[in-house]
Amino acid sequence: MISSLLIQVFDPVVHDRSSFDCGVPELNDYLAKRARKEMSAGLAVCCVASLASQPQQVLGFYTLSAAVIVRTLLPDSLTRKLPRYREMPATLLGRLAVAKVAQRQGLGGRLLVSAMSRALQASEQVASWALVTDPKDQTAVEFYRKMGFSPLDDSRMFLPMTEIKMILSTR
């Protein structure tokens, strides 16, 4: 099923957000009620996954937006050779969700790789030192950890763009 996957910027004319159900009401509501508004306001970009044969059915989504990392939260080993800015520019992976009908098929990983790729491409035009995310539970923490993310503080994880570049070059 996942082989003919399209991951593209959310288009409310094409993508049916009303039938999306990932099992988490807050994420379902975000896609149904807030994604379009946040995109229009320039607060986030929402990308959705669907099958090429059924582009209207949203199987998963993620959001990206601008963020910063307070430098003092980072290990010295990572910032030793960088300018002494108080804050490091970053890209926030704010939400990532997979519909119940597509869970346990590798779609979450594919969405994350897509988000990493988009963040890396964007960082070549507007500086971003890392991708950050705020996992909501221990399952999410383990998912991000397996993909190379490290803890930044009690609630946030990060992955430097230099590591993203290495990860993507091996795929």
Beta strands, then each sheet from edge to edge (+ up, - down):
strand 1: 5-9
strand 2: 45-51
strand 3: 60-70
strand 4: 87-98
strand 5: 130-133
strand 6: 150-151
strand 7: 157-160
sheet 1: 1+ 2- 3+ 4- 5- 7+ 6-
end
